[in-house]
């Protein structure tokens, strides 16, 4: 699915996975979950894991590998459900009692929005001082919330290298805005 050492074309890989495995994966998940929506979500998550995997390209049996990932995904889901049953979440107002007044969300008055936009513009301008790759990796990780493993897969670099780019950007921002 990937040619030589070139950067992977994730949309082409996803399209090929979709054509080859969508129907069988959705059926597999439907039999196990009983929910069409959940089957679709789990199929998409399987594709995401495959695209982010460094070993998928080297797998001798693609179909076996795909369904091993799908099986692991179901196992992870079952573990998470067990954890939730073991440690159920309790609403914060129940713990705090009747005098609870949530102050977790600040108001979005126009002045605050303007200040936030200006601060973000300053940060982005400061990031322009970095190399293009470092800036993009930092934005993907901190602003877009991507996992470092996924970023590493996109750029064809190690997770350790992604961490170094993120740290370089963090140090640059800390120096620029007086935290160091």
Phi, psi and omega in degrees: 000341178241139184258124175053217182264009182292157177296139183291143174267096187296327180291322178291319179296314180298319180298316179296317177299317181301313181295315186283324193235350186305306185300314182289326178291316179299316178298317179301311181289326177300316180298329185266334183250332182077007183234123179298315181298315180294323178298318178296315180298315180294325177297314178298318179296322177298314178300317180299317179294321179295317181296324180279354184277135176278341185263351183298318181297331184268355183293130180289318181249095184301316183296316179298319180295315180302314183283337173292317177298317179298317179297317178297324178297316177297319179297316178299319179297318179295319178297318180296319179296319178297317179299319179294322178292322181289322182233072183295147178280146180242131179303140184300322181292335176291319180289320186282342180091194186281341182272016184287128175230107184295129178231031184278338182245126179275157179294155180248055178291158186304322181296316180296320178297317179297315179298317179297318178296319179295318179297318179296319178298321178296316180297313180297322177296320178294323179294335178297338179287343179273172174294155183303315183295315180299315179299312183296319180296317179298315180298315179299318184284308187274322184265324181268345176076022179286151176286149181297325179297319179293320178296318179300320180295320180297315184271352181068037180234173180280160177298323178300320178293321176299315179301320180295320178296316180298314180297320178300317180292318180298314179298318179300313180294320180298317178294316183296323184254016170078020178277345180242000000 
